[in-house]
Amino acid sequence: MILAVVNFPPRQIADFFSEVLVLGTDSPGGIVLAVPDKPDKVNRGDKLC
């Protein structure tokens, strides 16, 4: 389970189109994806606020 923003207008990245923005950080140890801290309380499709 990851956090992402959907329903963005399609953007061309190299030779493909992306419609999702995955959230994360560019940390000293590398890219770290943002995940819910309480995954048992989150439903797929819940809105970020």
C-alpha positions as CSV (number, residue, x, y, z in Angstrom):
1,M,0.0,0.0,0.0
2,I,1.4,3.4,-1.0
3,L,0.1,7.0,-1.2
4,A,-0.5,8.4,-4.6
5,V,-2.4,11.2,-6.4
6,V,-4.6,10.1,-9.2
7,N,-6.9,11.9,-11.7
8,F,-4.0,14.1,-12.9
9,P,-4.0,15.0,-16.6
10,P,-1.8,12.6,-18.4
11,R,1.9,13.7,-18.7
12,Q,4.4,12.3,-21.1
13,I,7.5,11.0,-19.5
14,A,10.0,9.8,-22.0
15,D,8.1,7.5,-24.3
16,F,5.0,6.8,-22.1
17,F,2.2,8.7,-20.4
18,S,1.8,8.9,-16.6
19,E,-1.6,9.5,-14.9
20,V,-0.5,8.9,-11.3
21,L,1.9,10.8,-8.9
22,V,3.4,8.4,-6.3
23,L,4.4,10.2,-3.1
24,G,7.8,9.7,-1.5
25,T,11.0,11.4,-0.4
26,D,14.4,11.7,-1.9
27,S,16.4,10.8,1.2
28,P,20.1,10.2,1.7
29,G,19.5,6.4,1.6
30,G,17.6,6.7,-1.6
31,I,14.0,7.1,-2.6
32,V,11.5,6.2,0.1
33,L,7.8,5.7,-0.8
34,A,5.2,7.3,1.5
35,V,3.0,4.6,3.1
36,P,0.1,4.8,5.7
37,D,1.3,4.5,9.3
38,K,-2.0,2.6,10.1
39,P,-2.7,0.5,7.0
40,D,-5.4,-1.5,8.9
41,K,-7.4,1.7,9.1
42,V,-7.0,2.8,5.5
43,N,-9.2,1.7,2.6
44,R,-8.2,1.7,-1.0
45,G,-9.3,4.9,-2.6
46,D,-9.4,7.0,0.6
47,K,-8.7,10.7,-0.1
48,L,-5.5,12.4,1.1
49,C,-6.1,15.5,3.2
